[in-house]
Amino acid sequence: FKKVADHIIELGNLREFRPQALANTVWSFAKTEQTNPKLFKKVADYIIALDNLHLFIPQNLSNTVWAFAKAEESDSRLFK
């Protein structure tokens, strides 16, 4: 998990990730109780920077929110 998280964190941006891939990534970390605040921050920063969430289907959004809650990660900008 650490190697994957480190790789994602080091990426310049997350544009290559589709919403489902982002949701699945944070979900898998939360489900297996792997903590990595830097990874969650990177994902939150990316989502916040998007103009809109039209590419996120409800399942992507709910999985992402669940993962942040389960991992006890929060970002006030993301969850306004």
N, C-alpha and C positions, 0 to 999 in steps of 0.2 A: 504494500500500500504506500509506503513512504516513497519508493522510487517513482511510482506513478504520480503521486502528489507533487513531488519535487519537479518532475518533468512539466506538469501542467502549470505550476507556479512560475517556472522559468520561461514559459512561452510569452512572446510579446503581446499577444492577444488571443482571444478564444473564438474568433470568427469562424474557424474551421469546425467548431463544435455545433451540432444542431441542438435545439432545445432538449430533445429527449436524451441526448448524450450527456448534457450538463446535469439534467435531473437524475439520470441513472448513476452518474459518478458520485454526486453528493449523497444520493440515497444509499449507495453501496458502502460508503464510508460510515454513514450514520447507522445503518443496519448492523454492521460488524463492529460498531463502537470504536472505530478508528478515529482518533481525534487529529485534526489538522486545521487549526484556525486560519492559517495562511491560504489553504486551498479554498475554504469557505469564503474568505474575504475576496479572493480572486474571482470566484464565481459571482458573488454579490456585486462587486465592482462592475463586472461585465454586464450583468442584467440591468443594473442601474443606468449604465451608459447607453443602453438601447433606446431608440426613439419611441418604440412601442413594443408590446408583447404579442403582436399578431401571429407570430410563428409558434407561440407556446399554446398547445392545446390544454384543456383543463387538467388532464392527467399529468402533463409536464409540470404545471404550476403546483398541483397538489403534492406531487412527489418532492418537488423542491422545497416547498414550505414544510412538509413533514420532516424532511432531512435536516433542515435548519433547526427545527424544534427538537427533534430527537438528539441531535448533536449538541444541543444547548448553545448554538451559535445564533447570534442576532446581529442585525445591522439596521439601525433606525431608518436609514435612507431607503432600504429595501422594503421594510414593512410599515410604511406610513399608512 
